[in-house]
């Protein structure tokens, strides 16, 4: 069985492909899954590059799609041959409140991830994959797809005619753009690249703003919305972008904070946030029922497919991580096994 592990070599973290013994059959409450695809997320990049802590020999990658090869004697709802995808919070099944804070139960961060051919996992760690998407497409859902779905559908309760601001052109933002357009919203998209802005236009973005040439892009959003602001902001930057997002949102609008790409802390214009009576809500991926709802929506209306910029093999995972770190990707980076 191939496994990619993080090993310290000459004082630096390296991704090393090893051959491990076959893990054998699953226990009573487990599944044996042949992993067929994954995709690279921000935290995968941090862990693989040694910028976030992980133990020696840790197996990275939070996303996975695969095929059930064997089912434990106490497992119900899954059968050999089922196509499945991973779950980011395996112990969070339903309800508004996650049972734990942080990522101690998340594969690829707190638990061993899916950079391996075979995974023996508790049945609660996976859910059924969309029947109408490929494994590579399905593997982009557990983190990026679920994050956009939670921001717009679960927290935002988006409806036709709403306006949405998406920041950048990474996996969550591109998913958010596609989902918002499918649900009848107007979308404003930002990027530092005019080439990428042309691509989001092709995906349906109604307004594009280059935040490098227009650093006061919150004011540009107000101008594009006749001074009203947007109903929803998919906020993935954090400290470095939140002030502009507050500027861009309408009174009573929703800012869903999904990432901290620009830093973990910073100043917040609380006065403007208060005057606008806007909702600022932190959200990380989602729970099992939300993921099942997303899969059902994809199967019911095959309206779009995830944008996959490049595809690498498992043996090329280090190259995928390096490319992700450049920030040149548009949408998702896929890893197939």
C-alpha positions as CSV (number, residue, x, y, z in Angstrom):
1,X,0.0,0.0,0.0
2,X,1.4,3.4,-1.0
3,X,1.4,6.1,1.7
4,X,2.7,9.6,1.5
5,X,4.1,10.7,4.9
6,X,5.7,13.9,6.2
7,X,9.3,13.1,7.2
8,X,12.0,15.4,8.5
9,X,15.1,15.2,6.2
10,X,18.1,17.4,6.8
11,X,16.0,19.4,9.2
12,X,13.2,20.2,6.8
13,X,9.8,18.5,6.2
14,X,9.5,16.4,3.1
15,X,6.7,14.4,1.5
16,X,8.0,10.8,1.2
17,X,6.2,8.0,-0.6
18,X,6.5,4.7,1.3
19,X,5.2,1.2,0.9
20,X,3.2,0.0,3.9
21,X,1.7,-3.4,4.7
22,X,-1.9,-3.9,3.6
23,X,-4.1,-2.9,6.5
24,X,-6.4,-5.9,6.1
25,X,-10.2,-6.0,6.7
26,X,-12.1,-3.4,8.6
27,X,-13.3,-3.8,12.2
28,X,-16.9,-3.9,13.2
29,X,-17.7,-0.2,12.8
30,X,-15.2,0.5,10.1
31,X,-15.0,0.6,6.3
32,X,-12.1,-0.3,4.0
33,X,-11.9,2.4,1.3
34,X,-9.7,2.4,-1.7
35,X,-8.9,6.1,-2.1
36,X,-9.0,7.3,-5.7
37,X,-8.7,11.1,-5.5
38,X,-8.0,14.0,-3.2
39,X,-7.6,17.8,-3.6
40,X,-5.3,20.3,-2.1
41,X,-6.5,22.8,0.5
42,X,-4.8,25.6,2.3
43,X,-4.3,23.7,5.5
44,X,-2.9,20.7,3.5
45,X,-0.3,23.1,2.1
46,X,0.6,24.5,5.5
47,X,1.1,21.0,7.0
48,X,3.0,19.6,4.1
49,X,5.4,22.5,4.1
50,X,6.0,22.4,7.9
51,X,4.2,25.7,8.6
52,X,1.6,23.9,10.8
53,X,2.6,21.3,13.4
54,X,2.3,17.6,12.6
55,X,4.0,14.5,14.1
56,X,6.8,12.7,12.3
57,X,5.3,10.3,9.7
58,X,2.0,12.1,9.6
59,X,-0.2,11.3,6.5
60,X,-1.7,14.6,5.1
61,X,-4.7,15.5,2.9
62,X,-8.2,16.1,4.3
63,X,-10.2,15.5,1.1
64,X,-10.9,12.1,-0.4
65,X,-13.1,10.2,-2.8
66,X,-13.0,6.5,-3.0
67,X,-14.7,3.1,-3.3
68,X,-15.8,1.0,-0.4
69,X,-14.0,-2.4,-0.6
70,X,-15.3,-4.0,2.6
71,X,-17.8,-3.2,5.3
72,X,-17.5,-3.9,9.0
73,X,-20.1,-6.2,10.6
74,X,-21.8,-3.4,12.6
75,X,-21.9,-0.9,9.8
76,X,-25.2,0.1,8.1
77,X,-25.9,2.4,5.2
78,X,-22.8,1.4,3.2
79,X,-22.0,-1.6,0.9
80,X,-19.0,-2.8,-0.9
81,X,-18.8,-0.9,-4.2
82,X,-20.3,2.3,-2.9
83,X,-18.5,5.5,-3.9
84,X,-17.8,7.8,-0.9
85,X,-16.3,11.1,0.1
86,X,-14.6,12.1,3.3
87,X,-16.1,14.2,6.0
88,X,-14.1,17.1,7.6
89,X,-15.8,16.8,11.0
90,X,-16.6,13.1,11.5
91,X,-18.2,13.6,14.9
92,X,-20.4,16.5,14.0
93,X,-23.6,14.9,12.6
94,X,-26.2,17.6,12.9
95,X,-27.3,20.8,14.7
96,X,-25.9,24.3,14.9
97,X,-23.1,23.7,17.4
98,X,-20.0,21.6,16.6
99,X,-19.2,19.2,19.4
100,X,-15.5,20.3,19.5
101,X,-13.5,23.4,18.7
102,X,-10.5,23.1,16.4
103,X,-9.4,20.2,14.2
104,X,-8.5,17.4,16.6
105,X,-11.0,15.0,14.9
106,X,-10.4,16.2,11.3
107,X,-8.5,13.9,8.9
108,X,-5.4,15.4,7.5
109,X,-5.0,17.8,10.5
110,X,-5.8,16.0,13.7
111,X,-6.1,12.5,12.4
112,X,-4.2,10.7,9.6
113,X,-5.3,12.0,6.2
114,X,-5.9,10.4,2.8
115,X,-2.5,10.5,1.0
116,X,-2.7,6.7,0.8
117,X,-4.2,4.0,-1.4
118,X,-6.2,2.3,1.3
119,X,-7.9,3.8,4.3
120,X,-9.5,1.9,7.2
121,X,-11.8,4.4,8.8
122,X,-14.9,4.6,11.0
123,X,-18.0,4.6,8.9
124,X,-18.9,8.1,10.3
125,X,-15.8,9.5,8.6
126,X,-17.3,9.3,5.1
127,X,-20.6,9.9,3.3
128,X,-21.9,9.0,-0.1
129,X,-20.4,10.7,-3.2
130,X,-22.5,12.4,-5.9
131,X,-23.4,9.7,-8.4
132,X,-23.1,12.2,-11.4
133,X,-19.6,13.5,-10.6
134,X,-16.2,11.8,-11.2
135,X,-14.1,10.9,-8.2
136,X,-11.7,13.8,-8.9
137,X,-14.7,16.2,-8.9
138,X,-16.3,14.6,-5.8
139,X,-13.0,14.9,-3.9
140,X,-13.2,18.7,-4.1
141,X,-16.5,18.7,-2.1
142,X,-15.7,17.9,1.5
143,X,-13.8,21.1,2.2
144,X,-14.2,23.7,-0.5
145,X,-17.6,22.7,-1.8
146,X,-19.0,22.3,1.7
147,X,-17.6,25.6,2.9
148,X,-19.2,27.6,0.1
149,X,-22.5,25.7,0.6
150,X,-22.6,26.5,4.3
151,X,-21.7,30.1,3.7
152,X,-24.4,30.8,1.2
153,X,-27.1,28.2,1.7
154,X,-26.9,27.3,5.4
155,X,-25.8,30.5,7.0
156,X,-26.8,33.0,4.3
157,X,-30.1,31.4,3.2
158,X,-29.4,32.8,-0.2
159,X,-32.4,33.5,-2.6
160,X,-32.7,34.6,-6.2
161,X,-31.9,38.3,-6.6
162,X,-29.4,38.4,-3.8
163,X,-25.9,39.8,-4.4
164,X,-22.7,38.0,-3.4
165,X,-19.1,39.1,-3.1
166,X,-16.4,36.5,-3.5
167,X,-12.8,37.2,-2.6
168,X,-10.1,35.7,-4.9
169,X,-10.2,32.7,-7.2
170,X,-9.3,29.8,-4.9
171,X,-11.4,26.7,-4.5
172,X,-14.0,28.1,-2.0
173,X,-14.4,31.4,-3.9
174,X,-14.9,29.7,-7.3
175,X,-17.3,27.3,-5.8
176,X,-19.2,30.2,-4.2
177,X,-19.4,32.0,-7.5
178,X,-20.8,28.9,-9.3
179,X,-23.2,28.1,-6.5
180,X,-24.4,31.7,-6.2
181,X,-25.1,32.0,-10.0
182,X,-26.9,28.7,-10.0
183,X,-29.2,30.0,-7.2
184,X,-30.0,33.2,-9.1
185,X,-27.7,35.7,-7.4
186,X,-25.6,38.6,-8.8
187,X,-21.9,38.0,-8.1
188,X,-19.0,40.5,-7.7
189,X,-15.6,38.8,-7.7
190,X,-12.1,40.2,-6.8
191,X,-8.6,39.1,-7.8
192,X,-5.2,40.6,-8.2
193,X,-5.0,39.1,-11.7
194,X,-6.8,40.5,-14.7
195,X,-6.4,37.1,-16.4
196,X,-8.2,35.4,-13.5
197,X,-10.9,38.1,-13.5
198,X,-11.5,37.3,-17.2
199,X,-12.0,33.7,-16.2
200,X,-14.5,34.5,-13.5
201,X,-16.4,36.6,-16.1
202,X,-16.6,33.4,-18.2
203,X,-18.1,31.6,-15.2
204,X,-20.8,34.2,-14.8
205,X,-19.4,36.9,-12.5
206,X,-21.4,40.1,-13.1
207,X,-18.8,42.6,-11.8
208,X,-15.0,42.1,-11.4
209,X,-12.6,44.2,-9.3
210,X,-8.8,44.0,-9.3
211,X,-7.9,44.6,-5.6
212,X,-4.3,45.3,-6.4
213,X,-5.1,48.3,-8.7
214,X,-8.2,49.2,-6.6
215,X,-7.1,48.8,-2.9
216,X,-10.3,50.4,-1.7
217,X,-12.4,47.7,-3.3
218,X,-15.0,47.9,-0.6
219,X,-15.9,51.4,-2.1
220,X,-15.9,49.9,-5.6
221,X,-18.4,47.3,-4.4
222,X,-20.6,50.0,-3.0
223,X,-20.4,51.9,-6.3
224,X,-21.3,48.7,-8.3
225,X,-24.4,48.2,-6.1
226,X,-25.6,51.8,-6.2
227,X,-24.4,52.5,-2.7
228,X,-26.3,49.6,-1.1
229,X,-23.6,46.9,-0.6
230,X,-23.9,43.2,-1.1
231,X,-26.1,40.8,0.7
232,X,-23.4,38.1,1.3
233,X,-19.7,38.2,1.6
234,X,-17.6,35.0,1.3
235,X,-14.7,36.3,3.4
236,X,-11.6,34.1,3.1
237,X,-8.9,36.7,3.9
238,X,-9.4,37.5,7.5
239,X,-7.5,40.3,9.1
240,X,-6.2,41.9,5.9
241,X,-9.5,42.0,4.1
242,X,-12.2,42.1,6.7
243,X,-12.4,45.9,6.9
244,X,-13.1,46.2,3.2
245,X,-15.7,43.4,3.5
246,X,-17.5,45.3,6.2
247,X,-17.4,48.4,3.9
248,X,-18.8,46.3,1.0
249,X,-21.7,44.6,2.9
250,X,-25.2,46.1,3.0
251,X,-26.9,47.1,6.2
252,X,-28.1,43.9,7.8
253,X,-26.1,41.8,5.4
254,X,-24.1,38.6,6.1
255,X,-20.3,38.3,6.2
256,X,-19.3,34.6,6.6
257,X,-15.6,34.4,7.7
258,X,-14.3,31.2,6.2
259,X,-10.5,31.7,6.2
260,X,-7.6,33.7,7.6
261,X,-5.3,33.8,4.6
262,X,-4.0,37.3,5.5
263,X,-3.4,36.6,9.2
264,X,-4.9,35.4,12.4
265,X,-5.6,38.7,14.0
266,X,-6.0,42.4,13.1
267,X,-8.0,45.6,13.6
268,X,-11.8,45.4,12.9
269,X,-13.8,48.6,12.2
270,X,-16.4,47.7,14.8
271,X,-18.1,51.0,14.6
272,X,-19.0,50.5,10.9
273,X,-20.0,46.9,11.6
274,X,-22.3,48.1,14.3
275,X,-23.8,50.9,12.3
276,X,-24.6,48.6,9.5
277,X,-26.0,46.0,11.9
278,X,-24.3,43.4,9.7
279,X,-23.9,39.8,10.7
280,X,-20.3,38.6,11.0
281,X,-20.2,34.8,11.4
282,X,-17.3,32.4,11.6
283,X,-17.8,29.1,9.8
284,X,-15.6,26.1,9.1
285,X,-16.9,23.4,6.6
286,X,-20.1,21.8,8.1
287,X,-21.7,18.6,9.4
288,X,-22.9,15.4,8.0
289,X,-26.5,16.4,7.2
290,X,-25.3,19.5,5.4
291,X,-22.9,17.4,3.3
292,X,-25.7,15.0,2.5
293,X,-27.9,17.9,1.5
294,X,-25.2,19.3,-0.8
295,X,-24.8,15.9,-2.5
296,X,-28.6,15.6,-3.0
297,X,-28.6,19.0,-4.6
298,X,-25.8,18.1,-7.0
299,X,-27.6,14.9,-8.0
300,X,-31.0,16.6,-8.4
301,X,-29.6,19.5,-10.6
302,X,-26.4,18.8,-12.4
303,X,-26.0,22.5,-13.0
304,X,-22.2,22.9,-12.8
305,X,-19.0,21.1,-12.2
306,X,-16.0,22.1,-10.0
307,X,-13.2,24.0,-11.7
308,X,-10.0,21.9,-11.6
309,X,-7.0,23.8,-12.6
310,X,-4.4,21.0,-12.7
311,X,-4.3,17.3,-11.8
312,X,-1.4,15.5,-10.3
313,X,-0.8,11.9,-9.3
314,X,-0.3,10.8,-5.7
315,X,3.4,10.4,-6.4
316,X,3.5,14.0,-7.6
317,X,1.8,15.3,-4.4
318,X,4.9,17.4,-3.5
319,X,4.6,19.2,-6.9
320,X,0.9,19.8,-6.3
321,X,1.7,21.4,-2.9
322,X,4.4,23.6,-4.4
323,X,2.1,24.8,-7.2
324,X,-0.7,25.5,-4.7
325,X,1.7,27.6,-2.6
326,X,2.5,29.9,-5.6
327,X,-1.2,31.1,-5.6
328,X,-1.3,30.7,-9.4
329,X,-4.1,28.2,-9.4
330,X,-7.7,28.9,-10.3
331,X,-10.2,26.8,-8.5
332,X,-9.1,23.4,-7.3
333,X,-5.9,21.3,-7.6
334,X,-6.7,17.6,-8.0
335,X,-4.7,14.6,-6.9
336,X,-5.6,11.2,-8.5
337,X,-4.3,7.8,-7.3
